[in-house]
Amino acid sequence: MDVLQEDFVRSVRKQGRHASATVSGQRLEGFLVGNKFVFPDPMDVLWRQAGPGEFRELRIWRK
Protein backbone atom coordinates (compact mmCIF):
# COMPACT_ATOMS: atom_id res chain seq x y z
CA MET A 1 0.00 0.00 0.00
CA ASP A 2 1.14 3.50 -0.82
CA VAL A 3 0.47 6.81 0.98
CA LEU A 4 -1.06 9.36 -1.39
CA GLN A 5 -0.51 13.10 -1.82
CA GLU A 6 -3.26 15.62 -1.07
CA ASP A 7 -3.75 16.79 -4.68
CA PHE A 8 -4.42 13.20 -5.80
CA VAL A 9 -6.90 12.73 -2.94
CA ARG A 10 -8.94 15.72 -4.15
CA SER A 11 -9.27 14.21 -7.63
CA VAL A 12 -10.15 10.80 -6.14
CA ARG A 13 -13.04 12.33 -4.21
CA LYS A 14 -14.37 13.93 -7.41
CA GLN A 15 -13.75 11.12 -9.92
CA GLY A 16 -13.69 7.89 -7.88
CA ARG A 17 -16.62 5.59 -7.26
CA HIS A 18 -17.62 5.35 -3.60
CA ALA A 19 -17.00 1.78 -2.41
CA SER A 20 -16.10 -0.45 0.50
CA ALA A 21 -13.63 -3.31 0.52
CA THR A 22 -11.77 -5.65 2.84
CA VAL A 23 -8.07 -4.76 3.18
CA SER A 24 -5.83 -6.80 5.50
CA GLY A 25 -8.88 -8.26 7.23
CA GLN A 26 -10.55 -4.90 7.91
CA ARG A 27 -13.66 -3.57 6.17
CA LEU A 28 -12.89 -0.03 4.96
CA GLU A 29 -14.81 2.70 3.14
CA GLY A 30 -13.14 4.57 0.32
CA PHE A 31 -13.14 5.03 -3.44
CA LEU A 32 -12.48 2.80 -6.42
CA VAL A 33 -10.27 4.47 -9.03
CA GLY A 34 -9.54 2.23 -12.00
CA ASN A 35 -8.37 -1.02 -10.43
CA LYS A 36 -7.13 0.54 -7.17
CA PHE A 37 -8.99 1.02 -3.89
CA VAL A 38 -8.17 4.34 -2.17
CA PHE A 39 -9.11 4.82 1.50
CA PRO A 40 -8.36 7.13 4.47
CA ASP A 41 -6.92 6.06 7.81
CA PRO A 42 -9.37 6.15 10.78
CA MET A 43 -8.36 9.74 11.65
CA ASP A 44 -8.83 10.85 7.98
CA VAL A 45 -5.27 12.24 7.92
CA LEU A 46 -3.43 9.91 5.54
CA TRP A 47 -4.90 8.31 2.44
CA ARG A 48 -3.60 5.00 1.13
CA GLN A 49 -4.17 2.95 -1.97
CA ALA A 50 -4.43 -0.80 -2.25
CA GLY A 51 -3.63 -2.22 -5.66
CA PRO A 52 -5.23 -5.23 -7.32
CA GLY A 53 -4.86 -8.31 -5.13
CA GLU A 54 -4.45 -6.30 -1.92
CA PHE A 55 -8.19 -5.87 -1.39
CA ARG A 56 -11.18 -8.17 -1.73
CA GLU A 57 -14.95 -8.26 -1.31
CA LEU A 58 -15.37 -4.94 -3.11
CA ARG A 59 -18.81 -3.35 -3.05
CA ILE A 60 -19.54 -0.23 -5.08
CA TRP A 61 -22.16 2.08 -3.63
CA ARG A 62 -24.95 3.52 -5.75
CA LYS A 63 -25.92 7.15 -5.52
N, C-alpha and C positions, 0 to 999 in steps of 0.2 A: 504494500500500500504506500502511496505517495501523499505527502502534504501539499496542498494546493495554494496558489497565490490568490490574493483578494480579487484582483481583476477577473480572473477565471471564474471565481465563485459567483460574481455578479452575472456573468453571461450564462452560467449553469442555471441560476434561478429563473432567468428569462426564457431560456431555450430548452431546458431539460424537461423530462416527463416525470412528474411526482410519482415516487415508487417506494416500496419497502422491500428489504431483502435480508437474508441471514448472512452475516459476515463473522467468521470466527466463533460461531455458536450463539451470536447475539442478533436479535431482530432489530434492525435499524431503519429509520425513515430517511429518505434522501431523494436523489434525482437520478434518473437514467439518462445518460448522454452517450449516444452511440452504443457501444458494447461495454461501457464502464458505469459503475455505480458510484455516485459521489454522495458523501454524507458528512454531517458535522459531528464533532465530539459532543458529549453530553452538555458541556458548558457553552456550546455554539461559538467557540473561539477558533479552533482549527478545523479545516475541512480536509477530508481524505478521499482518495479514490481507490476503489477495488477494481482490478481488471478482470477480464473473463477468467473464470475458474476460481476466483477468490471469493465469490459470493454465490448464493444459491437461493432457491425458493423466492424468486423475484415476483412481485405483484405490482402491476402498474395501476395507479389510481385514476379513476375517471373524474372529469370535472362536472 
